[in-house]
Amino acid sequence: MVKLVEFLVRKDGHSHEEFVERWQGEHADIAAELSGLIRYSTSVPTDPENAPYDGILELVFEDMAALGAAFESEVGQEVQADAAEFTDPGAGPRMITEETIHVGDYS
């Protein structure tokens, strides 16, 4: 499994609450349609006023080819364009990892 992990920063002009509402609402509905997506999770800080980031995104795919195909697709392009409306792309760290599950599963 490969996991894309990204720490997100909201775009200037949006409150943290507006960011979360858009990200976990309308945007999540679009992103959930990415082809090959195995798991999609969002996490928000419990104390946003003292956090350096507005949220953490995790997307899991079978392999790098599936991740690449997802973002090259029409839906993938739509996801990226939509995210750019309320996030500051590249403002937070991003990493693609090889995931090893030690406890739990995706079922």
Secondary structure, DSSP 8 states (H G I E B T S, - for coil): -EEEEEEE-B-TT--HHHHHHHIIIIIHHHHTT-TTEEEEEEE--SSGGG-S-SEEEEEEESSHHHHHHHHHSHHHHHHHHHHHHHB-TTSS-EEEEE---SS----
